[in-house]
Amino acid sequence: MPSGSLTAVADLLGKSDADVKDLFNGGTENPTEDGSTLLGRSYTTSLDGTPVTLEPVYAEDQTVSSVSASFTDKTPEEVKSIMTAVFGEPRVADETQAMDSKTLTWTKD
């Protein structure tokens, strides 16, 4: 998988499945249960030298509407620091905690 920059992740928004798939050499498809619709893909790559799993989610028109990034070797505090340094403070913070997890969301204008 290619390496890239965390700031390049925001550039995936609005891109077609074909464009994103080509950037990351295919990835793993995430279809609906009946296989009729592609919901997104999963890619294991490196961003700014940090291992990460990217999971673009597609809108009905099969363009990227959001991207989840899972950092495999960082603590939650380190991830928040990285994301905030690149994208600023999260606009929406879901403070509800379930099973020791908290969701922070950064929104691109």
DAHUCOR-V347866 format. One record per run of one state. SS is the DSSP state (A for helix, B for strand, O for the rest). FROM is the first residue (numbers start at 1). TO is the last residue. If there is no record, write none. Layout:
ss: <SS/SS>
from: <FROM/FROM>
to: <TO/TO>
This chain:
ss: <O/B/O/A/O/B/A/O/B/O/B/O/B/O/B/O/A/O/B/O/B/O>
from: <1/3/5/6/11/16/17/24/28/32/38/48/50/59/63/72/76/88/92/99/101/106>
to: <2/4/5/10/15/16/23/27/31/37/47/49/58/62/71/75/87/91/98/100/105/109>
